[in-house]
Amino acid sequence: MSVAIALVGGFLMDVLIGDPHWRWHPVRLIGWTASCLEQRMNQGRYRKFKGVLFLLIVVAVVVIVVVGAGVFASFIHPWFGVFIAAVLI
Protein backbone atom coordinates (compact mmCIF):
# COMPACT_ATOMS: atom_id res chain seq x y z
CA MET A 1 0.00 0.00 0.00
CA SER A 2 2.77 2.47 0.89
CA VAL A 3 4.52 1.70 -2.40
CA ALA A 4 1.36 2.63 -4.30
CA ILE A 5 1.06 5.86 -2.32
CA ALA A 6 4.71 6.70 -3.06
CA LEU A 7 4.25 5.98 -6.78
CA VAL A 8 1.12 8.11 -7.05
CA GLY A 9 2.71 10.87 -4.96
CA GLY A 10 5.86 10.84 -7.09
CA PHE A 11 3.82 10.97 -10.29
CA LEU A 12 1.71 13.88 -9.01
CA MET A 13 4.79 15.83 -7.87
CA ASP A 14 6.41 15.31 -11.25
CA VAL A 15 3.29 16.50 -13.09
CA LEU A 16 2.74 19.51 -10.83
CA ILE A 17 6.33 20.60 -10.14
CA GLY A 18 8.52 18.85 -12.68
CA ASP A 19 12.25 18.40 -12.29
CA PRO A 20 14.02 21.37 -10.75
CA HIS A 21 16.92 22.76 -12.74
CA TRP A 22 19.18 23.41 -9.77
CA ARG A 23 22.66 21.98 -9.77
CA TRP A 24 22.31 19.41 -6.98
CA HIS A 25 19.15 17.71 -8.26
CA PRO A 26 19.65 13.90 -8.09
CA VAL A 27 19.01 13.39 -11.80
CA ARG A 28 21.64 16.00 -12.67
CA LEU A 29 24.10 14.38 -10.24
CA ILE A 30 23.51 10.98 -11.84
CA GLY A 31 24.05 12.49 -15.28
CA TRP A 32 27.23 14.23 -14.17
CA THR A 33 28.57 11.03 -12.61
CA ALA A 34 27.72 9.03 -15.72
CA SER A 35 29.40 11.61 -17.95
CA CYS A 36 32.61 11.61 -15.88
CA LEU A 37 32.75 7.81 -15.77
CA GLU A 38 32.01 7.52 -19.48
CA GLN A 39 34.85 9.86 -20.42
CA ARG A 40 37.30 7.75 -18.43
CA MET A 41 36.00 4.32 -19.36
CA ASN A 42 34.94 4.70 -23.00
CA GLN A 43 38.41 4.58 -24.50
CA GLY A 44 41.10 2.06 -25.21
CA ARG A 45 40.68 -1.68 -25.07
CA TYR A 46 37.86 -3.75 -23.53
CA ARG A 47 35.22 -1.09 -24.16
CA LYS A 48 32.31 -3.55 -23.91
CA PHE A 49 33.53 -4.87 -20.57
CA LYS A 50 34.07 -1.32 -19.32
CA GLY A 51 30.59 -0.38 -20.56
CA VAL A 52 29.02 -3.17 -18.52
CA LEU A 53 31.13 -2.18 -15.52
CA PHE A 54 30.06 1.46 -16.02
CA LEU A 55 26.40 0.43 -16.02
CA LEU A 56 26.81 -1.68 -12.88
CA ILE A 57 28.62 1.12 -11.03
CA VAL A 58 26.03 3.79 -11.86
CA VAL A 59 23.06 1.55 -11.06
CA ALA A 60 24.66 0.28 -7.83
CA VAL A 61 25.40 3.79 -6.59
CA VAL A 62 21.86 4.97 -7.34
CA VAL A 63 20.26 1.92 -5.70
CA ILE A 64 22.45 2.20 -2.59
CA VAL A 65 21.69 5.89 -2.14
CA VAL A 66 17.94 5.55 -2.78
CA VAL A 67 17.46 2.47 -0.59
CA GLY A 68 19.64 3.97 2.13
CA ALA A 69 17.65 7.20 2.13
CA GLY A 70 14.37 5.29 2.24
CA VAL A 71 15.47 3.03 5.10
CA PHE A 72 16.86 5.94 7.07
CA ALA A 73 13.68 7.99 6.54
CA SER A 74 11.51 5.02 7.56
CA PHE A 75 13.43 4.75 10.84
CA ILE A 76 12.46 8.34 11.58
CA HIS A 77 8.78 7.74 10.74
CA PRO A 78 7.05 5.33 8.33
CA TRP A 79 5.18 8.13 6.54
CA PHE A 80 8.41 10.08 6.18
CA GLY A 81 9.81 7.01 4.42
CA VAL A 82 6.83 7.04 2.04
CA PHE A 83 7.37 10.75 1.40
CA ILE A 84 11.08 10.28 0.65
CA ALA A 85 10.25 7.37 -1.67
CA ALA A 86 7.74 9.59 -3.52
CA VAL A 87 10.33 12.36 -3.88
CA LEU A 88 12.99 9.97 -5.12
CA ILE A 89 10.66 8.29 -7.61
N, C-alpha and C positions, 0 to 999 in steps of 0.2 A: 504493500500500500504506500509506504513512504517513497519507494522508487517511482511510483506513478505520480505522486505529488511533486517530486523533484523534477521529473521529466516535463510535466505540464508547466510547472513554475519556470523552468529554464526556457521552455519554448515561448511562454508569454513575455518573459523579460527580454528575450532576443527580438521578438516582434515589436515590443513597445519601446525599448531603449536602443537595441542594436549593439554592435561591438564598439566600445570606446576607442578612440584613436590615440590615447595617451601611450607613452613609451613603454610602460611597465605592464601593459595588458598581457595576460598569459599567452594569447595566440601570437602576439608579436614577439614575445620571448621565445616561444617554440620556433617560430620562423627564423629568428636571429640565430638560435642555436643550430638549427638545421643548416642554415647558410654557412656558418663558420665550419661546421663539421664537413659539409660537402666540399668546400674549397680545399680542405686538407686531405680528404679521403678520395676524391674523384680525380686522381692522377696516378700515373705510373702503372705498375703491374697489379694484378689481382683486383681489378676494379669491381667485378661482380661480387667477390667475397667481401670487399670493403663496403659495397652498397648494402649487402645484407646486414653486415655489422652496424653500419650507419642506421639502418631502419630499426634494428634491435635496441641500439643505444637510445635513440630518440623516443621510441615507444616506452622503453623501460623507465626512463626518467619521468616522462609524463605520467605514467601509471603510478609510480612510487609517490610522486608529489600529490597527485589527486587523491589517491587512497589514503595517504598519510594525513592530508588536510581533512578528509571526511571522517576518519577515525578520531582524530584529535578533536574535531568539532563535536562529534557525537559524545565524547567523554564529557564535554562541557554541558551539553543538553541535547537530547535526541532531536528536537525540532531545529536546533542550530545546525546539526549535522545534515538535516534535510535541506535547510536553506543553503548551506555551503555546497551541497551536491547540485542544487538547482543553479547556483551561480556558476559552478564549474562546468556544467553541461553546456 
